[in-house]
Amino acid sequence: MQIRKLTTQVSVSPQLEPEELANLAAAGFRSVINNRPDGEADDQPASAVMADAAARHGLAYQYIPVVPGQYDSAAIDAMAQAMEELPGPVLAFCRTGTRSTSLWALQEARHADVDGLLAIAGEAGYDLAGLALRLHAVHGMAG
């Protein structure tokens, strides 16, 4: 499990396995967001399996599937709502963590400095430079 902290309340990681959720709960996480569509890979656990494992360990669970590079407004809104409503700290995951980091940045760009978001992502090991124009557009629309 490779957890990368974005803020005090939000971390991301590559694909999790159901048995890892016990360790997440023990580490103090209270919620999990799955950004990976079911069936993307043969070896990935289904969302329902992850939801059951999360419930067994007292973790809130949200499924917000996103195809790589396809961050539509519904997914961004769902991520924003999850960030607002789920108990923190929250861990979001996908195949590598990039989609989760991108969705986090896109919903944060509505009210946060884009360069700061890019720096936070970079420090966590995620290069979102290809998303910079969209982040600036989201920020401009919110302002």
N, C-alpha and C positions, 0 to 999 in steps of 0.2 A: 504494500500500500504506500503510494507516494503522495502524501498530502502536501499541497502548496498553499500557503496562507496568502490571501489577497488583502483582507482586513481582519480586525479582531473578531468579526462575526461571520466572515465568509471565507471558505477555503475551497479548493478544487482538487480533483485527482483524476487519473486515468480510471478505466473500468474497475469497479469493485466486484467482489464476490460476496455472496450472501453471508458466508462465515466471517467475513471481515467486519460486518456491522456491529458485532459484539464489541470489538476493539474500538470502533468509532464512538459507541455509547460510553465505553469506559474512559475514553479520552475527553469526554465532556460535550461531544456534539449532541445536538437535540433534534436535528432535521437533516434529511437527505433529499437531494433533487437529482433525478435521473434525466439527463438530456440526450440519451442515446435511444433511437428508435429500436423497438423489438425487431429481431431478425436481421440486424445489420451484419452480424457474424455468427457462424455456427456455434462458436464456443461461448457466446455471451449469455448470461442468465436473463430470462424474461423479466419484464417489469413486475409482473404479478409475484414472481418468486422473490424479487428484491423487496417488494412492498410487504410481503409476509414476514420476511426476515427482519425488516425494519420494525414492524409492529411487535415482534417477539422481543426486541431489545429496547422498546419504549421510544423509538425514534419516529418522528413525523416523516411522512414520505410524500413526495410530489413527483409526478411523471410529466415532463415537458419535453417530448421528443423533438429533435431538430436534425434535419439532414445537413451534413457538412456544407457550410457556406450559404445556407438558406435561412436567414434570420428574418422571418416575416414579423409584421407588427403584432400578430396574435401571440407568437412565442415570446417576443420582448415584453409585451404586456403581462403575460402569464408569469414570466420570470420576475418582473417588478412586483406583482401581487404576491408571489411566493416569498420574496425577500421581505416584504412588508408584514406578511401574516404568519409565516412559519417561526417557531421559536428558534432562537440562535444559541450557539453558533450553528451554522449551516454548512454542509459539505455538498457541493454539486459535482457530478461526474459525467463523463462521456468516454469515448475511446481513449483519448489522450489527455483530456482536460481543456483542450483549446476551445471547443464549442461552449463549454460551461463558462470559461473565462470571457469569451466573446459576448455571450448573452448577458453576463454580469455587467460588462463594460457598456454594452448598448443601453441597458436600462439605467445604469448610473449616469450615462452621458446626458440624460435629461436635466440633471441638476448638479453635475460635478465637472471639474476642469478636465478636458480631454487629454491634455498632455500629462496630467497627473495619473489618469487612468492607464495610459499607455506605459508610463513608468512603473506603476504597480504591477501590471501584467508582465512587463519585461523582467522585473526583479523576481517574479515567480517562475520565470523561464518560458513565458509565452510571448512571442513577437506578434503584436496585433497591428503592425504598421500597415498592412494591407486593408485594415478596417478603419484607418484614421479618417479618411474623407467621410465615411458614413457616420462615424462617431461625431465629427464636427457638425455634420448636417443635423443629426439628432439633437445635439446641444443647441444649435441655432434655432431649431423649431420650438424648443422648449423655452427659450429665452424670450 
